[in-house]
Amino acid sequence: MKRLDDFRLRMGRDELVPIMIGGMGVDISSADLALEAARLGGVGHISDAMIKTVTDRRYQTKYVKAKQAQYKHNMTSSDKSEVKFNLGDLAEATRLHVQHTMERKRGNGMVFINCMEKLTMNAPKDTLKIRMASALDAGIDGITLAAGLHLGSFALIEDHPRFRDAKLGIIVSSLRALQLFLKKNSRLNRLPDYVVVEGPLAGGHLGFGMDWAQYDLATIVADIRAWLVAEQLDIPLIPAGGIFTGSDAVRFLENGGAAVQVATRFTVTRECGLPDDVKQEYFKADEDDIEVNEISPTGYPMRMIKASPGIGDGIRPNCEAYGYLLDANGKCAYVDAYYRELAAHPGEKRISVKDKTCLCTHMRNFAIWTCGQTAGRLKATTVRAADGSYQLLSAEHVFNDYLLSTDDQIRLPEPETALA
């Protein structure tokens, strides 16, 4: 049986190990995790989700505090239309995170940044352009366009000197989405360098409705590949979502995939940005503990662990400090839901909001535990201590298990000294 290591990902003149670690925000796909993937010859992602929060944590900046102070007078108002991002600060924060990451890069792999279109930030085009251009300025190897159709995103950076030099890719969940993207951008004479095909078992936001279970990743990949061949378009396809073993990955590459994108198994690595106590919750989760719900203000269904403390929580919106999901009119579905419940329960100290969640605050606080459908199998990838806790893994261990395993096997780590 072949191993994943028998294949290579080719993008232009570059040859890489065919493993891409997905871009999980907020700082879950940390720089440390991305840099390990690059050191080992693959592709790692950092995420620019809530980039000012990330830089405040990592580099002792004060962007969040400054924005909150500027709009403090508006904190109790349901009208968030005046809450804007300082574009200079946004550019500086992005450059800071990317530059610090790229300065530490070692090995022959690459580091990309995941940019979500659904981070509308009360000025969708302006903020997205700044985020992408600043990442390119700071030396990022590539940009993956996520959470949206991104029909106009290439045009936002077509004048950047690295527009044709950096790797640019897009995540789609259907052939139709890819066709729309390519048609819209045909005038630019600039194809994406890769396409991540994200299936219905992926973690976080999904490119499907609540009928997601009716879809199958292998079928979607086959449809897209057949169309690309018919159109004589040579774009590497990278399947994602539910790929739990190296053998899973090999099956996709034997059927025309160029690499695989994986993420869930890396949530429980030491390099992952999740707090260690939350990583234990991922290990403990069973398949029945995972759900797809509609609590995200973005309008996309979202997969997470049911025990996530942010579900149903009625925290006051903190758009003045964050506000990453405010649309072009300063609206957010959670803000509407919160003030609806507040009006319905006057005088209550703490209300509950069931239908939406304050994604900014709860992702910032690691209180929404997004995961892929395979998270219920994580406990089978490690060993357990006498106290019942699970041993965290190294990113290198998981990476090499994907690369070298056969027969759907998973290699367990060597028990640490403290473990029985």
Secondary structure, 3 states (H helix, E strand, C coil): CCCHHHCCEEECCEEECCEEECCCCCCCCCHHHHHHHHHCCCEEEEECCCHHHHHHHHHCCCHHHHHHHHCHHHCCCCCCCCCCCCHHHHHHHHHHHHHHHHHCCCCCCEEEEEEECCCCCCCHHHHHHHHHHHHHHCCCCEEEEECCCCCCHHHHCCCCCCCCCCEEEEEECCHHHHHHHHHHCHHHCCCCCEEEEECCCCCEECCCCCCHHHCCHHHHHHHHHHHHHHCCCCCCEEEECCCCCHHHHHHHHHCCCCCEEECHHHHHECCCCCCHHHHHHHHHCCHHHEEEECCCCCCCCEEEECCCCCCCECCCCCCCCCCCCCCCCCCCHHHHHHHHHHHHCCCCCCCECCCCCCHHHHHHCCCCCECCHHHHHHHHHCCECCCCCECCECHHHHHHHHHHCCCCCCCCCCCCCCCC
